Amino acid sequence: MPAPAFSTAFRKFIKEIIMNNSSRAVLIVATVVSAALPLPAFAAPLFKPDFSVETAGAEPKSLLPVVGVWRMETDAGKTLLAVDGRQWKQGQSSAGIADKARALYGERYAEFLDRVQAYAYYPYVVAKDVDDFRNGEISVRFEGLSGRIDQGAGILFNLKPNGDYLTIRANCLENNLVLWKFEKGRRSSVEWVRNTPTASRQWHDLKVRIAGNKVEGYLDGKLYLQHTLPESVSGKIGLWSKADSYMHFDAFAAVPNE
């Protein structure tokens, strides 16, 4: 946006104020000038799939299921993304995983495919059109429907071609918020926060805010988790779940910092 144009008379007025050293007038001028300057714009979403155009009963098109059973479902007339742990056996990658690995990593797909097939422990989907998310916010709404062992909903980020990733997840059965890392086929906790109310059969908002190597985790609008990683975040993003969880997801979005 071009700088605001000022009249000759207005420029003369400013010069006289400076020469007279009037603090009150300088304050007025500063207010007028700042009001005329453009405000920084919020970044447009980098990724915000429209679930309403998806086909109920089919896999999502905007997200690639890598591990587990992911499909679109209709609830109260609304199309939502579901992960169904009732139909998934641990160690089972999603159907057509080789083609999906190619769609995500092109010629480098083999390493990713090998890691997924060897360590298909946790269900997740990947946003195929987001190559490298580094700074900004990723958010999703979720509802825990059933699951005796877990009702886990998570945001996956920092996914690497070798299959390593980070995820921040809430659990309706445990009422906690955890930042996990999955590295070389092993999962370990990075930061663990207890007493985060997450009732089943209710919708909740989960958000992760990333700034370089700093990570913040929010649940239902409240900041619960803060952590500084050893390295900056850089990788693909998606959604994550666990064990026998049967969950609904909606309003998935990634908004980068400008």
FENNOR-V178031 format. One record per pair of residues at least 6 apart in sequence whose ideal C-beta (glycine too) atoms are under 7 Angstrom apart, sorted by the first residue. I is the first residue (numbers start at 0). GAP is how many residues later the second one is. Records with the same first field share a line. If there is no record, write none. Layout:
I=GAP + GAP
This chain:
0=37
3=32 + 33
13=15
16=8 + 9 + 12
42=93 + 212 + 213 + 214 + 215
44=208 + 209 + 210
45=84 + 208 + 209 + 210
46=80 + 82 + 83 + 206 + 207
47=205
48=13 + 14 + 203
50=21 + 28 + 29 + 30 + 199
51=27
53=6 + 7 + 18 + 25
54=17
55=16 + 17 + 18 + 23
56=14 + 15
57=13 + 14
58=6 + 11 + 12
59=10 + 12 + 21 + 65
62=62 + 63 + 64 + 175
63=36 + 39 + 40 + 61 + 62 + 64
64=29 + 60
65=27 + 28 + 31 + 34 + 50 + 58 + 59 + 60
66=26 + 27 + 49 + 53 + 55 + 56 + 57
67=15 + 20 + 26 + 55 + 56 + 173
68=14 + 15 + 18 + 19
69=11 + 13 + 24 + 55
70=11 + 13
71=7 + 9
72=7 + 9
74=173
79=168 + 169 + 170
80=168
81=165 + 166
82=40 + 158 + 162 + 164
83=162
84=38 + 62 + 156 + 158 + 159 + 160 + 161
85=158 + 160
87=35
89=31
90=29
91=28
92=23 + 24 + 27
93=6
96=16 + 19 + 20
97=15
100=8 + 11 + 12 + 15
101=7
102=25
103=8 + 22 + 24 + 132
104=7 + 56
107=53
110=50 + 51
111=49 + 50 + 51
114=47 + 48
115=47
117=67
118=44 + 66
121=118 + 119 + 120
122=118
123=32 + 114 + 115 + 116
124=113 + 114
125=33 + 110 + 112
126=109 + 110 + 111
129=106 + 107 + 124
130=105
131=102 + 103
132=24 + 102 + 104 + 121 + 123
133=98 + 99 + 100
134=75 + 76 + 77 + 121 + 122
135=74 + 118 + 119 + 120 + 121
136=70 + 72 + 118
137=17 + 19 + 69 + 70 + 99 + 116
138=66 + 67 + 68 + 114
139=15 + 66 + 99 + 109 + 111 + 112
140=62 + 63 + 64 + 108 + 109 + 110
141=11 + 62 + 64 + 105 + 106 + 107
142=58 + 59 + 60 + 104 + 105
143=7 + 9 + 28 + 56 + 57 + 103
144=101 + 102 + 103
145=100
146=96 + 97 + 98 + 99
147=96
148=94 + 95
149=21 + 23 + 92 + 93 + 94 + 95
150=20 + 21 + 22 + 49 + 94 + 96
151=17 + 19 + 89 + 90 + 93
152=16 + 17 + 53 + 88 + 94 + 96
153=13 + 14 + 15 + 85 + 86 + 87
154=12 + 13 + 51 + 53 + 84 + 85
155=9 + 11 + 81 + 82 + 83 + 84
156=9 + 51 + 53 + 76 + 78 + 80
157=7 + 8 + 75 + 76 + 77
158=6 + 76 + 77 + 78 + 79
159=75
163=18 + 19
164=17
165=13 + 14 + 15
166=13 + 73
167=9 + 11 + 40 + 49
168=9 + 11 + 71
169=7 + 26 + 28 + 34 + 36 + 49
170=27
171=26 + 27 + 28
174=20 + 21 + 22 + 23
175=16 + 17 + 18 + 20
176=16 + 19 + 40 + 42 + 47 + 48
177=11 + 14
178=11 + 12 + 36 + 38 + 46 + 48
179=7 + 9 + 10
180=7 + 9
189=37
190=34 + 36
192=31 + 32
195=23 + 28
197=6 + 21
203=15 + 16
204=15 + 16
205=13
206=11
207=7 + 8 + 9
208=7
209=23
211=20
212=15 + 16 + 17 + 18 + 19 + 20
213=14
214=12 + 14
215=7 + 9 + 10
216=7 + 8
217=6
236=17
238=10 + 13
240=6
